[in-house]
Structure formats: C-alpha cells, structure tokens
C-alpha cells in the first residue's frame, strides 16, 4: 500500500488539513499505517499536483489560513482501482525473531531485557488501542466463539460500513497486540531456562 491510499481513505472519511491528517495518523490510521508529518505534507502536495485531491483555503480567526484537502474525482478513481487490484499477503520481517534464533549462538539470557522492552511496547500499544475502542466504539468486543443470534424483531437500521470497517481494523490491531504479548511471554519463559542457574 502506498501512503497515497491511506491519505485518500482518511480524506474520504473526513476532509482536513495536512496537520489534521497527521493527527489522524497518530491517533487512528496509525493502527495500520504510519507516516511522519513531513511525509504526509510531501505526498499531499504531489497528490494535489496530480489532481487526486482538491485544496481550498480556509480562513481562521487569529491564526494563518489553512488548506483543507478533499478527494477529487481522479483520487476516488485511483483508490477504486487500487481497491479492486489483488495484493499479495504480507511477508513477515521480524528483527526480534532473528535475534531470538541467533541468541542460541551467544548468551540467550542476555536477550531477556530486549524482549521485555518489546513486550512493554506491545502492552502500551494494546492499552492505547483499547482506550480508542472504548472512546470510539461503545459496543462490546465480539465474542470469539459466537452463539446463535436471536432473530431481530422489527426494522433494523442499515449498517454503517465506514464505522464497522474502522472497528474491524482496530479489532485486528487489538488481536495482533494480544498475540504478540502472548508470544513474547512464551519467549521470556524459554529464555529464562537459559539463565545463570541452568
């Protein structure tokens, strides 16, 4: 995926300035794609030059005017084309996994601190994701073993695809962080067997 596609998705969800886009990347889009402020501004300028986004000046009281970006027809067509193109499943490149395997040729227990540091980073990210879920999605997390649902009575509102798909991506991030924490717990237990008392 190119940064352009992530920006198009964000702008279709809500038009905004480069600064507002950068904040979204820090807050929610960062669940699946990271970018620096400089990258976002550079790509936005290129997208504007290519006709993928439109920009309009928005006057502000007591502050410089800002540029608000929205998706142009060419940008919507580019996103639609990308959405219909198949992509290959991602291959995992995991430096820590290579370090763990390599520890067999050094002192495995010396890697404990590094694994603990990674585990804490995943705990922090999980806490952040769960707080975002509590803030933005009040409905409970789906049951991992769903039971047969009762048939709805009366007319049901149409599903909100944007909201439900945003939540699906967030749930994927939550599941990934939980999986990583469980794996790192297993790695720590394994490394502990190679400590000084072995």
C-alpha positions in Angstrom: 0.0 0.0 0.0 1.2 3.5 -0.8 0.8 6.4 1.6 -1.4 8.0 -1.0 -4.1 5.3 -0.5 -4.1 5.8 3.3 -4.5 9.5 2.8 -7.3 9.1 0.3 -9.2 6.8 2.8 -8.7 9.4 5.6 -9.9 12.3 3.4 -12.9 10.3 2.2 -13.8 9.7 5.9 -13.4 13.4 6.6 -11.7 16.3 4.6 -9.0 18.1 6.5 -5.7 20.0 6.6 -2.3 18.4 6.5 -2.0 18.9 10.2 -5.4 17.3 10.9 -4.3 14.3 8.7 -1.1 14.0 10.6 -3.1 13.9 13.9 -5.3 11.2 12.4 -2.3 9.1 11.5 -1.1 9.4 15.1 -4.5 8.6 16.5 -6.2 6.0 14.4 -4.8 5.5 10.9 -1.6 4.6 12.7 -3.3 1.3 13.7 -2.3 0.1 10.3 -0.1 2.7 8.6 2.5 5.1 10.0 3.8 8.3 8.4 5.6 11.4 9.6 4.2 14.9 9.2 6.8 15.6 6.5 5.9 12.5 4.5 2.2 13.5 4.7 2.8 17.1 3.5 5.1 16.0 0.7 2.6 13.3 -0.6 -0.3 15.7 -0.2 1.5 18.3 -2.4 2.2 15.6 -5.1 -1.4 14.4 -4.9 -2.7 17.9 -5.4 -0.4 18.4 -8.4 -1.6 15.1 -9.8 -5.3 16.1 -9.4 -6.0 13.4 -6.8 -7.0 15.9 -4.1 -8.5 19.4 -4.1 -7.4 22.1 -1.7 -9.3 25.1 -0.6 -8.1 27.9 1.7 -10.0 28.2 5.0 -9.7 31.5 6.8 -9.1 31.2 10.6 -9.5 33.8 13.3 -6.2 34.8 14.9 -4.2 32.2 13.0 -2.9 31.8 9.5 -5.4 30.4 6.9 -5.2 26.7 6.5 -5.5 24.4 3.4 -8.3 21.9 3.7 -8.0 18.9 1.4 -10.7 16.7 -0.1 -10.6 13.8 -2.5 -11.1 14.8 -6.2 -12.6 12.5 -8.8 -9.2 11.4 -10.0 -8.3 10.4 -6.5 -11.5 8.5 -6.0 -10.9 6.6 -9.2 -7.3 5.8 -8.2 -8.5 4.5 -4.9 -11.2 2.4 -6.5 -8.7 0.9 -8.9 -6.4 0.0 -6.1 -9.2 -1.5 -4.0 -10.0 -3.8 -6.9 -6.4 -4.9 -7.6 -5.3 -8.0 -5.8 -2.5 -7.7 -3.3 -0.2 -10.4 -2.0 -0.3 -11.5 1.6 2.4 -9.7 3.5 5.6 -11.4 4.4 6.8 -11.0 7.9 10.2 -9.4 8.5 10.8 -9.5 12.2 14.2 -8.5 13.5 13.5 -9.6 17.0 12.7 -13.1 15.8 16.0 -13.3 14.1 17.8 -12.1 17.3 16.0 -14.8 19.3 17.2 -17.5 17.0 20.7 -16.0 16.9 20.8 -16.0 20.7 21.4 -19.7 20.6 24.9 -18.8 19.5 25.6 -16.4 22.3 24.1 -15.9 25.7 20.3 -16.5 25.4 19.5 -14.9 28.8 21.2 -11.7 27.7 18.2 -11.1 25.4 15.7 -11.0 28.2 15.9 -7.3 28.7 15.3 -6.6 25.0 12.3 -9.0 24.8 10.9 -7.3 27.9 11.2 -3.9 26.3 9.3 -5.2 23.2 6.7 -6.7 25.4 6.1 -3.4 27.2 5.8 -1.6 23.9 3.1 -4.0 22.8 1.4 -3.7 26.2 1.4 0.1 25.7 0.0 -0.1 22.2 -2.7 -2.5 23.3 -3.7 -0.1 26.1 -3.8 2.7 23.5 -6.0 0.6 21.2 -8.3 -0.5 23.9 -8.7 3.1 25.1 -9.5 4.1 21.5 -12.1 1.3 21.2 -13.7 2.4 24.5 -13.8 6.0 23.3 -14.9 5.5 19.7 -16.9 2.2 19.8 -19.1 1.6 22.7 -20.4 -1.7 21.7 -18.7 -4.7 23.3 -16.0 -6.7 21.5 -17.4 -9.6 19.5 -17.4 -13.0 21.3 -14.6 -15.1 19.9 -17.0 -18.1 20.0 -20.3 -16.6 18.8 -23.5 -18.2 19.8 -26.5 -18.4 17.5 -28.0 -14.9 17.5 -31.6 -14.2 18.2 -33.5 -13.1 15.2 -34.0 -9.3 15.2 -37.5 -8.1 15.7 -38.8 -5.1 13.8 -36.9 -3.0 11.2 -33.1 -2.7 11.7 -31.1 0.4 10.8 -28.8 -0.1 7.8 -25.2 -1.0 8.8 -22.7 1.9 8.9 -19.9 0.4 6.7 -17.4 3.1 7.5 -17.7 2.8 11.2 -17.9 -1.0 11.2 -14.9 -1.4 9.0 -12.9 1.1 11.1 -13.7 -1.0 14.1 -12.8 -4.2 12.3 -9.3 -2.8 11.6 -9.0 -1.7 15.2 -10.0 -5.2 16.4 -7.3 -6.6 14.2 -4.8 -4.4 15.9 -6.0 -5.4 19.3 -5.8 -9.1 18.4 -2.3 -8.7 16.9 -1.0 -6.9 20.1 -2.5 -9.7 22.3 -0.9 -12.3 20.1 2.5 -10.6 20.3 2.3 -10.3 24.1 1.4 -14.0 24.4 4.3 -14.9 22.1 6.8 -12.7 24.0 5.6 -14.2 27.3 6.5 -17.6 25.8 9.9 -16.3 24.6 10.6 -14.9 28.0 9.8 -18.2 29.7 12.0 -20.0 27.2 14.9 -17.6 27.7 14.6 -17.9 31.5 15.5 -21.5 31.1 19.0 -20.5 29.9 19.7 -18.1 32.8 22.8 -18.4 35.1 21.1 -21.1 37.2 20.7 -23.6 34.3 
